Amino acid sequence: QVHLVESGGGLVQAGGSLRLSCAASGGTFSSYAMGWFCQTPGKERQFVAAISWSGGSTYYADSVKGRFTISRDNAKNTVYLQMNSLKPEDTAVYYCAARARFRTWATSKEMYDYWGQGTQVTVSS
């Protein structure tokens, strides 16, 4: 069983930055593709960014391209989401997810096997 714990969320003004972290335990992190998703009340969980097992391939939602950067440190079993130039519409709960059966990233939440509990990001205008 893989356990994921997100941290780094908080309240920030528009234009500011945050770095989210997701620490993994209980599995073989270095072989998993990882993703970040976000969700606001009453809406579906949406894809934000994903990274392959090695970090050699990444993919972003159009809404965050050029502002957010996903990265990973397999030695620390941690995946990161650097969020720059934040906008009020980025306000959401952010979840990290592990794709345990495949090493390549995916954009569909149904392709991920394990989820963290989420961390709230609030961007004020």
C-alpha positions, 0 to 999 in steps of 0.5 A: 500500500502506498501512502501519500502526504501533501504539504505546502499549501496555504494562502497567497496573494495573486502573483505569488508562489507556493511549492507543494510537496508530496512524500510517498511511503510504502511502495517503490516510488521510483517506479511510479509515474506521479500526477497533481490534480486539483478540485473545487467544491462541486466540480470534478477533480482536474488534471494539473501536471504529471511526471514520468517515473524518471522525471524525464517526461512531464506534461501540464494542463494548458491553464498552468503551462509556463507557470507551474513546474512538476519535479521529483526526487526519487532519493527522497520519495517526493514529488513537487509542484512549484506554482508561480504567478498564481491566480485566484482561479488556481484556488483549489484543493491540490492532490498528488497521485501515484500511478503504480502500474505504469511508469508513464504519466497520464492525465485521467484521474482514473489512471492513478491508483493512490491518492493523498489527502489533499492540501488547500491552496487559496489565492487572494486577489 
